[in-house]
Amino acid sequence: MPDLKKADLAGPGIGTYEEVEKVLPADYESLLDPCETQKAIYSVKNYIEEGLCKELNLMMVQVPLIVDVESGVNDMLDRDGSRTPVQFHVSNDYNKHPVDAQVVQAATKWKRMALKQYGCKIGEGICTDMHAVRKDYFLDHDHSCYVDQWDWEKAITVEDRTLKYWKETVRKIWKVIVGAEKHVQKEFPQLRTEKYPNLPEEIKFLHAEEILDMFPDLPRKQRETAVLQKYSAVSILGIGWPLKDGYPHEMRAADYDDWVTETVSDSGKPMHGLNGDILVWNHVTKRRHELMSGGIRVTPETLKVQLKMSDQLDSLKLPYHKAIMNNEIPLSVGSGIGQGRTQMLLLRKAHIGEVTVSVWPKILKEICAKKNIHVLE
């Protein structure tokens, strides 16, 4: 079992197209035609962007598609180096002043720098319509190498750096997502059906350590599946800190979320981490479905601890990391909410390719076509 747990620390949990074919529903029929789907996508998108800005006191801003390699602001997604960004050389003026650039994998670190750039005061923040490329994904039913997210970030005080504050933030986000589901169903009543129950009004908070206690012998994704069959919407707290079985719930990058700060669970048990994900049970795919990842961000002290634990102290020489160590950018909280994942869920789609235009291997398109699923490309 330990080897299974180690193998389960990152990735979608599906590794072959034989498995993909098995998990795609056999009786699928889209509730929306292609034109209705596009209208519904933008209805959800507009509602959520407006809702996030209202609930979290954010403003919409422009976000980069490419960043300078030397800045260190690209998101590495994990800490084992398995997911590398697309990189290219900009020769510029005959290589006199070249730039080595990367396509962003997420705007997680850029956003914190941008808070200073936009002059955000305490309690103010930014929200972006972020587009990225993650070339190392296995392309299954809910993973695309083209990724779109609502990446948001807000300036906070040192007193805000608590689990209570993070939970309050998650509840506000959850209110927006639940509201978006009701909103789009008013426009497209066929989306409301007993076959696919609506999201619960309240989200359940569980620490990763508590979930391990509930299912000690299961690898991470199986634990998530089991807990979602009990609670249909869960925010898993404390992701990144090694649990008592020796493994973190999931690998988490060392330089944005704070996963080392000591906290206490609702039951009074000592825990670690000021971060968390939102996962729901998807009634169409009958699988776990991740919508969001985020948390309260690192301080100079916790950044150094996390980099040391991850054997990445060399990163301290990069501009982003120096800015944190020198207190040149605000303390902050933020998250990335998957647009395609959220739209897929709320529009009752079986495949993320029904709401996201991307590239797909021929074998996946053939499997989907047999299942009455038509991906966009």
N, C-alpha and C positions, 0 to 999 in steps of 0.2 A: 503493500500500500504506500509506503513512503515514496517510491519511485513514481507512482501514479500521481501523488500529490505534487511532486516536483514538476512533472510534465504538465500539470494543470495550472501553473502559475500565470500563464499568459496565453492569449489566443482564444479563438471562438469555441473550441471544444469539438469541432468537426474538422476532419483532416482529409477526407476523400469524397469524391462525387457519388460513390455508392452510398455513403452515409447521407449526403445531401438529398439524394433521391428518396431515401427512406423517411426523412423528417418533413419533406414538403407534403402538405395535405393532399389527400387523394380525391376529395369531394369539393375542391375549391371553385368558387365562382365569384368574380369581383362584383361588389355591390355598386360600383361606379364605372361608367364607360370612360374611355380615354380623355374625352373633353371635360367631363365632370370631374375626373381625377385632378386635372390641372387646375381647375377653378377651386377645388377643395384644398389643394396644396397651398395656394396663395391665401385662402381664407384662414387656414390654420397658421400660416407663417405670419400674416399681419396681426392676427389676434395675439399670438404668443409674444411677438416683438413689442407690441404696445403694452401687453400685460406685464412683461418683465420690467420694462422701463418704469411703469407706474408703481409696481409693488416694491421694487428694489431701488428706486430713485436713480435710474440709469439714463444715459442718452446714447442714441445710435451713432456710431463713428465708423470711419473707413478702417480697413484692416489689411495688412500685407498678404500677398500671395507668395512672395519670395523675400528672403532675408539674407543678410550678409553672414557668411559662415563665422567670421571672427567675432560677431556680436554675442554668440552663445545663447540667443533667444529662441532658437528652434526647439520644439518639443520632441524629446527623445522617446516619449511614451512609456518607457520602462527603464529598468537599470541593468539589463543584461546585454544590451547592445544588439538585440536581434532585429530591431526595426529601424533601419537607417533611411534618412531622407534622400530624395532625388537631388542631386547636386550637379551644378554646371558652371563653366568658366565663362565670364563675360570679358572678352579681350579688350573691349572699349577702344581706346586710341592706339591701335597697334601694340597692345600690351604694355603701354607706358603707365597706365593707371587702371589696371584690371581689377575685377571684383570676382571673388568666388562666392557663388550664391547657392542657396538651397530653397526648394519649394517647402513651404511650411507643412508640418504634420498636424499642428494645432497652434493656436495663438496664446497658449497658456502663459508663457513667460513674457511675451511681447506686451500683453495687456497690462501687466503690472508696471512696466516701463512707461506705457502710454498714459497711465494715471497722472504721472508727473508732467508728461508732455501736454496734456489737456488741462492741467491745473486743477484737477479734481480735489475738492475739500473733503474732510471727514464726512462719511455718509453719502458721498456722491460717487457715481461710477459710470462705466461705459459698457455698451453692448454692441457686439459685432455680428455681421452676417459672414461668418468665416468659411472659406473654401480651402481645402487641403488635398494633398495626395499622400496616401499610405501604401507604398508599393509592395510591402511585405505581408499584407493581409492574404489569407486564404479566402477566395471569393465564394461565399456560401449564400444563405438566404438573407442574412442581415449584415453582411460585411461587403463593402465596396472599396476599391482603391481610391475612388473619388469620395471625399468626405465633406459634408457641410454641417456646421454647428452654430448654435448661438453661443458664442464665447463671450462671457461677461466678467467684469471685475469691479470691485468697489473698495474705496479707501476706508479703513477702520482704525479704531484706537487700540491700544494694548489691552484695555479693559474688555474689548469686544472679543478677544481671542479665547473664547470658551465654547464648550460643546453646546451649551444652551443657545448661544448666539447662532451657531451653525444650524442647529435644529430649527430655530425660528426662520432662518433663511430658506431652508429646504421646504418648510411648510408653505411659505409664500410662493415658491416655484411650483410646488404641487398644486396649489390653488389655481395657478395660471393654466397648467396642463389639463386639469379637470374641467376648467372653464372652457378651454379650447375644444374639448370633446363635445360639450353641450352646444357650443356655438356652431360647430360645423354640422351637427345633427339637425339644427334648426333649418339650415340651408339645404341639407340633403337627408331628409327623414329616413331614407332607406338604410342609413348607417346604424340606426337604432334598432337592434334586433335581439331577441332572446338567445339566439345562437352565440352571440358575442357580447357578454355582459359589459356594462360600463365600468369605468375605474371607480374604486371606492373614494369617498369624500376625504378620508383620513389615510395617511401613510404610516406604516409601522416602522419604528426605529429599532434596530438590533445591532449590537456590536459584533464584529467579526469573531471575537472570542466566544461570545454567547452562541453564535451559530455553530461554531466548532464543538461546543459543549453539547449542543442538540444532536449533532450528527458527526461524532468524532472519527468514524471510520471512512467517511466519504471524502473524495477529492473536492476541491473548491466548487466547480461548476455543478457537481451533483448535490452539494450542500445548498447552493443557491436554488436549484430546481426544487429540492425538498421543502425549503422554507417558503418558496413562492406558492407551492401547492397548499400551504397552510394560510399564508397571508398573501393576498394577490398583489400588493404593492409594498415594497420594503426599501428603506434606506439603510444600507450596510455601512456602519461606522468603523473607523480605525483600520483602513486598508493600507498595508505597507509594513506595519510593525510585525516582527516575527511572533507568531502565536505559540502556545505552549507545546504544539507538536513540532516546533522548529521551523515552520514555514510561514511566511506572510499569507494573508488571505489571497493576495494577488501582488505581483510585482508593481511597484509604483515609483515613478521617477523621484529622485532625491532632492530636486531643487525647486519644487513649487509647493505641493501640498505638505502640510506639517503632519507627519504620522508618528512622531516620537514623543510629543508632549504628553505628560501623564494626565489622565482624566479618571473619572469614576463613573461606572454604569449606573442606571436607575436602581439596580438592586444593591448598589454599594460596593461592587467589586472594582479593584484597581484595573484600569485599562490604559491604552495609549492611542493618541491620534485625534486630530481635529478635522478630519475629512470624512468623505463618504460618497457612495454611489446611490443612484435610484434605479431599482430594477422592478419590473412588473411581470405578471404572468400574461403571455400573449395567447389569447383564446383562438386565434386563427392558426398559428404555428404549433400551439400547444407546447411552448418552450419558454424558458427564461428569456427576458428581453431587457437589455440595459438601455436606459435613456440618458443618464447623466453621470458625470464624474467631476468631483471638485472638492473644495474645502477651504479652510483658513490657511493662508500661506506661511511659509517659513520666515523666521526671524534670523538675524545673523547667527545666533547661538544654535538654533535647531537646524539651520542649513549646514553648518559645519559638522554637526553630529551625523546627519543623514548622509552627507558626502563621504564621511569617514566609514560609516557602516557599509556604504556601497562601493568603497574603494575608488572614489572619484574626486579626491581632494585637489587634483590638478585643475579641476574646473574653476577653482577660486581665482584663477588668473584672468578669466573671461570678464568682459565688461558688465554683463548682467549680474553675475555673481558678486563682482566687486561693488556694484551699486547696492546690493542687499547688505553686504558686510559693512559698508560705510554709511548705512542708513540714508542713502541718497534717494530712495524711492519709498512710497508709502507702505505701511503695513496694509494688507488687503485680504479680501475673501473673493472667491470666484469659482466658476465652473464652466464646463462645456456640455451643452445639451444637444444631443444629436438631432438634427432637423429631419433627415431621412428616416431615422428610427422612430421619431415621434409621429411623423406623417404616416408612415407605414402602419403604426399601431392604431392611430385614430381613424384612419380611412379603411381599416380592416383588410389590409393587403397581406398576401402570403410571402412576398419577396420585396426587399428594399429596392430592387431594380424597377419596380412598378411606379416608384415615386422619384427615383434618382437616375439621371442619365449618366452612364458610365461605360466602361469596356467590360465585356464578359466573355469567357472562353466558350467556344462552340459547344462543348459538352454540357455546360450549364444551360445554355439557351435551349438545347434540345430536350434536356430533362424538364425544364420549366414549361416548354410548349406542350409536352405530353400531359402536364398537370393543369393545363388551361391557365398558365401564368405567362404573361407577355412582358418581358423586361424592356426598358427604354435604352436606346443606344444611339 
